[in-house]
C-alpha cells in the first residue's frame, strides 16, 4: 500500500469533516504525532483500536470504517494465529496502579453466568476492574479476547452502533466483511457462528443501553462476557442470565493501599492528618483519589497538606485536569448529558435538597411530581448510577456526584424554581412532622400552620408507631431542613420545625439536637410578628436547656417566658411555663420550688378547665411530693391524675405509675413497686421513651434487690446500662448503674 493511498484515506476523511490534526487527535484521544504519521503513510499496521477511535471521531459509517481499517493495513498487530485460526488479543493494557476490589474480583471469579454486568457511576473504576480481572486470567481464554469501548457516555460522539461493533469484531476474527451482505441481523448471525464453541472473553465497555449490548452477545456458553455501564441495564438482566455487580467507593483499606502504592508509605506516615483530609475530600472515590495521587506523585517536594488545602478551597474544580477522559467533573457530566430534561431537573433538585438521603414522598414534594412519577424518575437515576438505593425506598448521592448535581441545578434550573422546590420540600417536612407530632402528643397545644403549598404532598401516617418510625427515618433530614430554613431566612419554617420535632426529641433522648433547633428558633423569633409564638419559643428553649442539663439557662428562659405571658395576659402560656419550670427545678434538685410551680400550673389549668393538663399537673405535684417524702399526699395526686385522665393519655399514665412505684418502694411495699414499674415499661417502650425506660429499669433494680432477687436486679441494671450508653449523653448514669452491678457481686451459681 503506497503512502499516497494512506494519505488519501486519513486526510480525505479529516478534511471532509473540517478537523485540524490537533482537533482530530483530541477527539480520537490520540497524539497529534500519531495523526501526522498516519497521514504521511510512514506507519504500517497501526493499532485497530486507534483506527476505530479515528472512525468514531470522524463519524464514519460502517463501510467507510471498513475502508479505513482495510486501507491502512490493520488489524495485524492485534491478531495472533494459532493452528491457522485468528486469535484476537484486543485487551488494552492492564491498569498499572489498580488496587483493592478483592471482593468484586472474587465475585467475577465465582460467577457461573456467561455475562457479568458491572455498573456504577463514572470514575468509580468499572473498566479498571474488568481489565484487571481479564489480565489475571488469560489462560481461560485461549481463543482470544475482544474489547470495544461502546462510547455510551462519550463527550463528543454518539454511542457506537451495534453493526459497527460487530463488523469490527468480525474483522478482528479474520473475516473479510467486504464479502458479507445484509444488515445487523446477518452480521450478528455470522459473528455468533465465528465464536461458537470458542473459549473467548468479550469485554463490552461503557455501554449505553441493553439494546446496544444484546446484538454483541455470543450464542454460546463457552464465552465469557463482561459488560460495564454507568446504567443498570435492567432489560439485559431480565432477558439474559446475568450476574450483576454494582461498584461503590473504596473501603478504608483499599484507599490506603492505593495511596501507598502511588506515594509510598513513608510519605503517608509523615502527614497522617493530611492523608485523612485528602481521603475525606475525595470521598473515597477512585478517580478522585487517582487524580490527587497523580498530582502528589508528580510533585514529591510539595506537602500533602498543601494539596488538601487546594481541594478544600476549590471543591469539585480541583478534580478538573482539562483532560475530559481523566477529569472527574467531565466524567460525571457525561452521565448527566444522557438524561432527559425531566431526569436532569430532578437530579439537580436532589443535589440541593436538605439531608444526605431522601425518601420518595419528600422527593415528590421537592419536584412537584406525583408520587408514582417521582418513584419512576428516582429509579431511572438509580439505573444511571447517579443515585444509590438505600433500605426503605430512600436514595442517596455520593458527595462528588452531589457537587455535580448542585452545578446542574445552578446552570439548568432558574433560581425561582429552585427556591420553590426547597419551599415545597421544607413544607413537606413541616406538614408531615406536624401530623406525626399530633399522634405522639395529641393533648399538646397546636402551632399555627398554613395549608400545604401547591405541589407539596405530606405523607399520611396511620398511628403512633408509624409517626415514631417516620421521625426515626427522617430525623437527620429534619435537622438539615431547619439548616436550610436558617440559611434562607425562612423564620416561620425555622421555628415550626423545632416545635414539631421537640416531642420526638424528648421521647428518644436527643437533648443536644433539640437545644440546637431551639437556639435557631430563638434567633428567628425576633423576625416573627406574633408575640405568643415568641413566648412559646422562649419556654421551649428553656426546656431544651433543661434537657441538656443546663439548668440556670433553662430557668432564665422559662422565667422570661412566664413574665412575657403575664404581660400579655395569656393564661395558657403561664400554665405551661409553670409546669415546665417544675420539671426543670426537679432536674436541678430543688423539689420544693418545683412543687410550687406545679401547684401554680394546676391552678391555671383548673381555671381554664383543661382536664388533660389538670391531670398532668396532678401527676407532677405527686412526683414532687414523693421526692420531698410526703408519700401519702403524693399518692393522692398521682391517683387523681389517673382518675382525671379518662383518655388514658400515655405520658400521664407513665408519669403517675412511675411515681406510684417510687412511693411504694420508699414506703416498704416493694412488690407493689415492682408491679408498678413493670406495668410502665411496655408503655414506655411503645412510646419510644428510651431514657425514661432506662430510669425505670434502674429503680426496678433497687426494688428487686430489696426483695432479695439479685439476679433479676442485675438483669434490669445491665439493660439500663446498655440504654444509657446508647443514648450517648448519660455517662454519669451509666457509671452509677455499673457501680451498682459491681456491688451486687458475682451471679449466684
C-alpha positions in Angstrom: 0.0 0.0 0.0 1.5 3.3 -1.1 1.9 6.4 1.1 -0.4 8.3 -1.3 -3.2 5.8 -0.6 -2.8 6.2 3.2 -2.8 10.0 2.8 -5.9 9.9 0.7 -7.8 8.0 3.4 -7.0 9.7 6.7 -6.5 13.2 5.3 -9.6 12.9 3.0 -11.9 11.9 5.8 -10.4 14.5 8.2 -10.8 17.4 5.7 -14.3 16.3 4.9 -15.4 16.9 8.5 -13.3 20.0 8.8 -11.0 19.0 11.6 -7.4 20.1 12.1 -4.9 17.4 13.0 -5.0 18.8 16.6 -8.8 18.6 16.7 -8.9 15.1 15.4 -6.2 14.0 17.8 -8.2 15.4 20.7 -11.5 13.8 19.7 -9.9 10.4 19.0 -7.8 10.5 22.1 -4.6 10.1 20.1 -1.5 12.2 19.9 -1.0 14.7 17.1 2.2 12.9 16.2 0.1 9.7 15.6 -2.2 11.6 13.2 0.7 13.1 11.3 2.4 9.7 11.0 -0.8 8.0 9.7 -1.4 10.8 7.2 2.3 10.6 6.0 1.9 6.9 5.3 5.1 6.1 7.2 3.5 3.8 9.7 2.4 0.3 8.8 -0.2 -1.8 10.6 -1.5 0.8 13.1 -3.4 -0.4 16.1 -7.0 -1.4 15.3 -8.3 0.4 18.4 -6.7 3.6 17.2 -8.3 3.3 13.8 -11.7 2.7 15.4 -11.3 5.8 17.5 -10.4 7.8 14.4 -13.5 6.4 12.6 -15.8 7.3 15.6 -14.2 10.8 15.9 -15.0 11.5 12.3 -18.4 9.8 12.4 -17.6 7.4 9.6 -20.3 5.0 8.5 -19.7 1.2 8.6 -18.4 1.0 5.0 -16.1 3.9 5.5 -14.8 2.4 8.7 -14.0 -0.8 7.0 -12.3 1.1 4.2 -10.1 2.9 6.7 -9.2 -0.2 8.6 -8.6 -2.3 5.5 -6.8 0.5 3.7 -4.3 1.1 6.5 -3.4 -2.5 6.8 -4.6 -3.2 10.3 -5.6 -5.3 12.3 -2.5 -7.4 12.1 -0.9 -6.2 15.4 -4.0 -7.3 17.3 -4.2 -10.7 15.8 -2.3 -13.9 16.5 -2.5 -17.1 14.6 -3.0 -20.5 16.3 -3.3 -23.6 14.2 -4.4 -21.5 11.3 -7.1 -19.7 13.3 -7.1 -16.0 14.0 -6.8 -15.3 17.8 -7.6 -11.6 18.6 -5.9 -10.0 21.6 -7.6 -6.7 21.9 -7.4 -6.0 25.6 -5.9 -2.6 26.5 -3.0 -2.6 28.9 -3.9 -3.6 32.5 -4.2 -0.6 34.9 -0.7 -0.4 36.5 -1.9 1.1 39.8 -5.0 -0.9 40.2 -5.5 -1.9 43.9 -8.2 -3.4 46.0 -11.6 -4.7 44.7 -10.7 -8.1 46.0 -14.4 -8.8 46.8 -15.5 -7.8 43.3 -12.7 -9.8 41.6 -13.7 -12.8 43.6 -17.3 -12.4 42.7 -16.4 -12.4 39.0 -14.3 -15.5 39.6 -17.1 -17.3 41.2 -19.7 -16.4 38.6 -21.2 -19.2 36.6 -23.1 -16.9 34.3 -21.9 -16.2 30.8 -22.4 -12.5 31.3 -21.3 -10.3 34.2 -22.6 -6.7 34.2 -20.6 -4.2 36.2 -22.5 -1.0 37.0 -21.5 2.2 38.8 -21.1 5.9 38.3 -18.4 7.4 36.1 -14.9 7.3 37.6 -15.7 4.5 40.0 -13.4 2.0 38.3 -15.6 -0.3 36.3 -13.2 -0.5 33.3 -10.2 -0.9 35.6 -11.9 -3.8 37.3 -12.9 -5.6 34.1 -9.4 -5.2 32.6 -7.6 -6.3 35.8 -9.7 -9.5 36.0 -9.2 -10.2 32.3 -5.4 -9.8 32.6 -5.4 -12.0 35.6 -6.9 -14.9 33.7 -5.5 -15.0 30.1 -5.3 -18.8 30.3 -9.0 -19.1 30.5 -9.4 -17.7 27.0 -7.1 -19.5 24.6 -9.2 -18.4 21.6 -8.7 -14.7 22.3 -10.2 -11.6 23.8 -12.4 -9.0 22.1 -12.7 -5.5 23.5 -14.7 -2.5 22.5 -15.4 0.9 24.0 -19.1 1.4 23.2 -18.8 5.1 23.9 -22.1 5.1 25.8 -21.2 8.3 27.6 -18.7 9.9 25.3 -18.4 13.7 25.4 -18.0 14.1 21.7 -19.8 11.3 19.9 -22.9 9.2 20.0 -22.9 5.6 21.3 -21.4 3.2 18.8 -23.9 1.4 16.6 -24.0 -2.4 17.2 -23.5 -3.0 13.4 -20.2 -1.1 13.5 -19.0 -3.1 16.5 -20.0 -6.4 15.0 -18.2 -5.6 11.8 -15.1 -4.7 13.8 -15.3 -7.9 15.8 -15.6 -10.0 12.6 -12.6 -8.2 11.2 -10.6 -9.0 14.3 -11.6 -12.6 13.9 -10.2 -12.6 10.3 -13.5 -12.4 8.4 -13.5 -10.3 5.2 -16.5 -8.2 5.9 -16.5 -6.8 2.4 -18.0 -10.0 1.2 -20.8 -10.0 3.8 -24.1 -8.6 2.8 -27.3 -7.7 4.7 -27.8 -5.7 7.9 -27.3 -6.2 11.7 -29.2 -9.5 11.8 -27.0 -11.1 9.2 -23.7 -9.8 10.7 -24.7 -10.8 14.2 -25.5 -14.4 13.0 -22.1 -14.6 11.3 -20.4 -13.2 14.4 -22.1 -15.8 16.7 -21.1 -18.6 14.3 -17.5 -17.4 14.4 -17.3 -17.5 18.3 -19.5 -20.6 18.7 -17.7 -23.2 20.8 -14.7 -21.0 21.4 -13.3 -20.0 24.8 -13.2 -16.3 24.4 -13.6 -13.2 26.6 -15.7 -10.4 25.2 -15.4 -7.0 27.0 -18.2 -4.6 26.2 -17.1 -1.4 27.9 -19.1 1.8 28.6 -22.4 0.5 27.3 -25.3 2.9 26.9 -28.3 0.6 26.8 -29.2 -3.1 26.8 -30.3 -2.7 23.1 -26.7 -1.7 22.3 -25.3 -4.8 24.0 -27.7 -7.6 23.0 -26.6 -8.0 19.4 -23.0 -8.3 20.6 -23.6 -11.2 22.9 -22.4 -14.6 21.8 -24.8 -17.5 21.3 -22.5 -20.0 23.2 -21.9 -20.6 26.8 -18.2 -21.2 26.2 -17.5 -17.5 26.0 -17.4 -15.1 28.9 -18.8 -11.5 28.6 -18.0 -8.6 30.8 -20.3 -5.5 30.3 -19.5 -2.2 32.0 -22.0 0.6 32.1 -23.0 3.6 34.2 -26.5 2.4 33.9 -28.1 -0.6 35.5 -29.1 -2.4 32.3 -32.4 -3.7 33.6 -33.6 -5.1 30.3 -30.4 -7.1 29.9 -30.8 -8.5 33.4 -34.4 -9.5 32.7 -33.8 -11.1 29.3 -30.5 -12.9 29.9 -28.7 -14.9 32.6 -26.6 -12.1 34.0 -24.7 -11.7 37.3 -25.0 -8.0 38.3 -22.2 -6.2 40.2 -22.5 -2.7 41.5 -19.4 -0.8 42.3 -19.2 1.7 45.1 -16.4 3.8 46.6 -13.3 2.3 48.1 -13.1 0.8 51.5 -10.7 2.2 54.1 -8.0 -0.4 53.5 -8.3 0.0 49.7 -7.8 3.7 50.0 -4.6 3.5 52.0 -3.3 0.7 49.8 -3.9 2.8 46.7 -2.3 5.9 48.1 0.7 3.9 49.5 1.4 2.3 46.1 1.4 5.6 44.4 3.0 7.9 47.0 4.9 5.4 49.3 4.2 4.5 52.9 6.8 7.0 54.2 5.1 10.0 52.7 1.8 9.0 54.1 3.2 8.3 57.5 4.8 11.8 57.6 1.5 13.5 57.2 -1.3 11.4 58.7 -3.7 14.2 59.2 -3.3 15.5 55.7 -4.0 11.9 54.4 -7.2 11.7 56.4 -8.3 15.0 55.0 -7.4 14.1 51.4 -9.4 10.8 51.7 -12.4 12.7 53.2 -12.3 15.4 50.5 -12.0 12.7 47.7 -15.0 10.9 49.3 -13.1 7.5 48.7 -13.9 8.0 45.0 -11.3 6.0 42.9 -10.9 8.6 40.1 -10.7 11.5 42.6 -8.0 9.6 44.5 -6.2 8.8 41.3 -6.2 12.5 40.2 -4.9 13.7 43.6 -2.3 10.9 44.0 -1.1 11.6 40.4 -0.5 15.3 41.2 1.2 14.5 44.5 3.4 11.9 42.8 4.4 14.4 40.2 5.4 16.9 42.9 7.1 14.9 45.7 8.5 18.2 47.2 5.1 19.6 48.0 3.4 18.7 51.2 0.2 16.7 51.1 -1.4 19.3 53.3 -1.0 21.8 50.5 -2.9 19.5 48.1 -5.6 19.1 50.8 -5.9 22.8 51.2 -6.3 23.2 47.4 -9.1 20.6 47.4 -10.8 22.2 50.3 -10.8 25.7 48.7 -11.5 24.6 45.1 -14.1 21.9 45.6 -15.0 19.9 42.5 -13.0 22.2 40.2 -9.8 20.8 41.8 -10.5 17.5 40.1 -10.5 19.1 36.6 -7.3 18.5 34.8 -8.5 19.7 31.4 -8.4 16.1 30.0 -12.1 15.1 29.6 -11.2 11.4 29.9 -9.5 11.9 33.3 -11.4 14.9 34.6 -13.9 13.9 37.3 -16.4 16.8 36.6 -16.3 15.9 32.9 -16.7 12.2 33.5 -19.8 12.7 35.7 -21.2 15.3 33.3 -21.2 12.8 30.5 -23.8 10.8 32.5 -25.8 13.9 33.1 -25.9 14.8 29.4 -27.5 11.5 28.7 -30.5 12.3 31.0 -33.9 13.5 29.7 -34.9 17.1 30.7 -37.1 15.8 33.5 -34.4 13.5 34.8 -31.9 16.3 34.7 -34.1 18.7 36.6 -34.9 16.1 39.3 -31.1 15.3 39.5 -30.3 19.0 40.0 -33.0 19.4 42.7 -31.9 16.3 44.6 -28.5 18.0 44.8 -29.8 21.0 46.6 -32.3 19.1 48.8 -31.6 19.0 52.6 -30.1 15.9 54.0 -27.8 13.1 52.9 -30.7 11.0 51.5 -34.3 11.4 50.6 -37.5 9.3 50.7 -39.9 9.1 47.8 -42.6 11.3 49.4 -40.1 14.1 50.1 -38.8 13.7 46.5 -42.3 14.1 45.2 -42.8 17.3 47.0 -39.3 18.6 46.1 -40.1 18.0 42.4 -43.8 18.6 42.4 -44.3 15.3 40.7 -47.0 12.8 41.6 -45.6 10.1 43.8 -45.6 7.3 41.1 -43.8 9.6 38.7 -41.3 10.6 41.3 -40.5 7.0 42.1 -40.1 6.3 38.4 -37.5 9.1 37.9 -35.6 8.1 41.1 -35.4 4.6 39.7 -34.1 5.9 36.4 -31.4 8.0 38.1 -30.5 4.9 40.1 -30.2 2.9 36.9 -28.0 5.7 35.6 -25.7 5.2 38.7 -26.3 8.8 39.8 -28.3 7.7 42.9 -27.8 4.8 45.3 -30.8 2.9 46.6 -31.0 2.6 50.4 -33.4 0.5 52.6 -36.9 1.8 52.8 -37.0 3.2 49.3 -34.6 6.0 50.1 -32.0 7.3 47.7 -28.6 9.0 48.3 -25.8 10.6 46.3 -22.1 10.3 46.6 -20.7 13.7 47.7 -18.9 14.2 44.4 -22.0 13.4 42.4 -24.0 15.7 44.6 -21.5 18.5 43.8 -22.2 17.9 40.1 -25.9 17.9 40.8 -25.6 21.3 42.5 -23.8 22.6 39.5 -26.5 21.2 37.3 -29.2 22.9 39.4 -27.4 26.3 39.1 -26.9 26.1 35.4 -30.2 24.5 34.3 -32.8 25.5 36.8 -33.9 29.1 37.4 -33.4 30.5 40.9 -37.1 30.9 41.4 -37.7 27.2 40.5 -35.0 26.1 42.9 -36.5 28.3 45.7 -40.0 26.9 45.1 -38.7 23.4 45.2 -37.0 24.0 48.5 -40.1 25.6 49.9 -42.1 22.6 48.9 -39.8 20.0 50.5 -39.5 22.1 53.7 -43.3 22.3 53.8 -43.4 18.5 53.3 -41.2 18.1 56.4 -43.2 20.6 58.5 -46.6 19.3 57.5 -45.7 15.6 58.0 -43.8 16.3 61.2 -46.9 18.3 62.5 -49.2 15.3 61.7 -46.7 12.9 63.4 -46.4 15.2 66.4 -50.2 15.2 66.8 -50.1 11.4 67.0 -47.3 11.5 69.6 -48.8 14.1 71.8 -52.5 14.9 70.8 -53.0 17.0 74.0 -50.2 19.4 73.1 -51.2 23.0 72.1 -51.4 23.5 68.3 -48.9 25.6 66.4 -50.4 27.7 63.7 -49.9 26.0 60.4 -51.0 27.1 56.9 -52.3 24.5 54.4 -49.6 22.7 52.3 -48.2 24.8 49.5 -49.1 23.7 45.9 -47.1 20.6 44.9 -46.4 19.6 48.5 -47.6 16.0 49.3 -47.4 15.4 53.0 -47.1 11.7 53.9 -50.1 10.2 55.6 -49.4 8.5 58.9 -51.8 6.0 60.5 -50.8 5.7 64.2 -48.3 6.4 66.9 -45.9 3.7 65.8 -46.0 5.0 62.2 -45.3 8.5 63.4 -42.4 7.4 65.6 -40.9 5.3 62.8 -41.2 8.3 60.4 -39.4 10.5 62.8 -36.7 7.9 63.3 -36.2 7.7 59.5 -36.3 11.4 58.7 -34.6 12.8 61.8 -31.3 13.8 60.0 -33.3 15.3 57.1 -35.4 17.3 59.6 -32.3 18.8 61.1 -30.9 19.5 57.7 -34.3 21.1 56.7 -34.0 23.5 59.5 -30.4 24.4 58.5 -31.8 25.2 55.0 -34.6 27.3 56.5 -32.0 29.3 58.6 -29.7 29.8 55.6 -32.6 31.1 53.5 -34.0 33.3 56.3 -37.3 31.4 56.4 -38.1 32.2 60.0 -41.6 30.6 60.2 -40.2 27.3 58.9 -37.3 27.5 61.4 -39.4 27.6 64.5 -42.1 25.3 63.2 -39.6 22.6 62.6 -38.2 23.0 66.1 -41.8 22.9 67.5 -42.9 19.8 65.6 -39.8 17.7 66.3 -39.5 18.6 70.1 -41.7 15.8 71.4 -39.8 13.2 69.3 -36.5 14.6 70.7 -37.9 14.2 74.2 -39.2 10.7 73.6 -36.0 9.4 72.0 -33.5 11.3 74.1 -31.8 13.9 71.7 -31.1 16.8 74.0 -28.2 18.3 72.0 -30.2 18.3 68.8 -33.3 19.7 70.5 -31.3 22.5 72.0 -29.6 23.3 68.7 -33.0 23.5 66.9 -34.5 25.8 69.6 -31.4 28.1 69.6 -32.0 28.5 65.9 -35.7 29.2 66.6 -34.8 31.9 69.1 -32.6 33.6 66.5 -35.6 33.5 64.2 -38.1 34.7 66.8 -37.1 38.4 66.5 -38.4 38.3 63.0 -41.8 36.9 64.0 -44.7 39.3 64.5 -46.8 37.0 66.8 -45.9 37.7 70.5 -47.4 34.4 71.7 -45.2 32.5 69.3 -42.2 34.3 70.8 -43.3 33.2 74.3 -43.6 29.6 73.1 -40.1 29.7 71.6 -38.6 31.1 74.9 -40.2 28.5 77.1 -39.4 25.6 74.8 -35.8 26.9 74.6 -35.8 26.8 78.4 -37.0 23.2 78.3 -34.3 22.3 75.8 -31.6 23.8 78.1 -33.1 21.7 80.9 -33.0 18.6 78.8 -29.3 19.3 78.2 -28.7 19.6 82.0 -28.0 23.4 81.7 -30.5 24.4 84.5 -29.5 28.0 85.2 -30.0 28.9 81.5 -33.2 26.8 81.4 -34.7 28.7 84.4 -33.6 32.1 82.9 -35.5 31.5 79.6 -38.6 30.0 81.3 -38.9 32.9 83.7 -38.6 35.3 80.8 -41.3 33.4 79.0 -43.5 33.4 82.2 -43.0 37.2 82.5 -43.9 37.9 78.9 -47.0 35.6 79.2 -48.1 37.6 82.2 -47.5 40.9 80.5 -49.7 39.7 77.6 -52.2 38.1 79.9 -52.0 34.8 78.1 -53.1 32.4 80.8 -52.5 29.2 78.9 -48.8 30.1 78.4 -48.5 31.0 82.0 -49.7 27.5 82.9 -47.3 25.8 80.5 -44.4 27.9 81.8 -45.1 27.0 85.5 -45.5 23.3 84.5 -42.2 23.3 82.6 -40.4 25.3 85.4 -41.5 22.5 87.8 -39.8 19.9 85.6 -36.6 21.9 85.3 -36.4 22.5 89.1 -36.8 18.8 89.7 -33.8 18.2 87.5 -31.9 21.0 89.2 -32.6 19.3 92.6 -34.9 21.8 94.3 -38.2 19.8 94.7 -39.8 22.5 96.9 -39.5 25.2 94.2 -40.6 22.6 91.7 -43.7 21.8 93.8 -44.7 25.5 94.0 -44.6 25.8 90.2 -46.5 22.5 89.8 -49.3 23.8 92.1 -49.4 27.1 90.2 -49.8 25.2 86.9 -52.5 23.1 88.4 -54.4 26.2 89.5 -54.1 27.8 86.0 -55.3 24.6 84.2 -58.2 24.2 86.7 -59.3 27.8 85.9 -59.1 27.1 82.2 -60.9 23.8 82.6 -58.2 21.9 80.7 -58.9 18.4 82.0 -55.9 16.7 80.5 -53.5 19.3 81.7 -55.0 19.2 85.1 -54.2 15.5 85.2 -50.7 16.2 84.0 -50.2 18.8 86.7 -51.6 16.5 89.4 -49.0 13.9 88.3 -46.3 16.5 88.6 -47.4 17.6 92.0 -47.5 14.0 93.1 -44.0 13.4 91.8 -42.6 16.5 93.6 -44.3 15.4 96.9 -42.9 11.9 96.6 -39.4 13.3 96.2 -40.0 15.5 99.3 -41.0 12.5 101.3 -44.7 13.3 101.6 -45.7 9.9 100.2 -49.4 9.8 101.1 -50.3 13.2 99.6 -48.1 12.4 96.6 -50.0 9.1 96.2 -53.3 11.0 96.3 -52.3 13.4 93.5 -51.0 10.5 91.3 -54.3 8.6 91.7 -56.2 11.9 91.0 -54.2 12.3 87.8 -55.2 8.8 86.6 -58.8 9.5 87.5 -59.0 12.8 85.6 -57.2 11.4 82.6 -60.2 9.5 81.2 -58.5 9.3 77.8 -55.5 7.3 79.3 -53.0 9.8 77.9 -49.8 7.7 77.7 -47.5 10.4 79.2 -49.8 10.9 82.2 -50.1 7.2 82.8 -46.4 6.7 82.6 -45.5 9.6 85.0 -48.2 8.6 87.5 -47.4 4.9 87.6 -43.7 5.6 87.9 -44.3 8.0 90.9 -46.6 5.4 92.5 -43.9 2.8 92.1 -41.4 5.2 93.7 -43.8 5.9 96.6 -44.4 2.1 97.1 -40.6 1.4 97.2 -40.0 4.2 99.8 -42.8 3.0 102.0 -41.6 -0.6 102.0 -44.2 -2.0 99.6 -41.5 -3.5 97.3 -43.8 -5.9 95.4 -46.2 -3.1 94.6 -43.2 -1.0 93.4 -42.0 -3.9 91.1 -45.5 -4.3 89.8 -45.9 -0.5 89.1 -42.5 -0.2 87.4 -43.1 -3.3 85.3 -46.5 -2.0 84.2 -45.0 1.2 82.8 -42.1 -0.5 80.9 -44.2 -1.8 77.9 -45.9 1.6 77.6 -42.6 3.4 77.7 -41.2 1.1 75.1 -44.1 1.7 72.8 -43.8 5.5 73.3 -40.1 5.3 72.4 -39.1 6.9 75.8 -35.6 5.5 75.9 -34.2 7.4 78.8 -37.3 7.1 80.9 -37.3 3.4 80.2 -33.7 3.1 81.4 -34.5 5.2 84.5 -37.4 2.9 85.4 -35.2 -0.2 85.0 -32.7 1.5 87.4 -35.4 1.9 90.0 -36.8 -1.5 89.3 -33.4 -3.0 90.1 -33.4 -1.4 93.6 -36.8 -2.8 94.4 -35.7 -6.3 93.2 -32.6 -6.0 95.5 -34.9 -5.2 98.4 -36.9 -8.4 97.6 -33.6 -10.3 97.6 -33.7 -11.0 93.9 -30.1 -10.0 92.9 -30.1 -11.9 89.6 -33.3 -10.1 88.4 -31.9 -6.8 89.6 -28.6 -7.4 87.8 -30.5 -8.1 84.5 -32.5 -4.9 84.9 -29.4 -2.9 85.5 -27.5 -4.4 82.6 -30.3 -3.5 80.3 -30.4 0.0 81.8 -26.6 0.3 81.3 -26.9 -0.6 77.6 -29.6 2.0 77.1 -27.7 4.8 78.9 -24.6 4.0 76.8 -26.8 4.0 73.6 -28.1 7.5 74.4 -24.6 8.9 74.4 -25.3 11.8 76.9 -26.0 9.8 80.1 -22.4 8.7 81.0 -22.9 9.6 84.7 -26.0 7.4 84.9 -24.2 4.6 83.2 -21.3 4.8 85.6 -23.6 4.8 88.6 -25.5 1.7 87.3 -22.2 -0.1 86.6 -21.1 0.5 90.2 -24.5 -0.9 91.4 -23.9 -4.1 89.4 -20.4 -4.4 90.8 -21.7 -4.0 94.4 -24.1 -6.9 93.8 -21.1 -9.2 93.4 -20.9 -12.3 91.2 -24.1 -14.0 90.0 -25.3 -16.9 92.1 -24.4 -20.3 90.6 
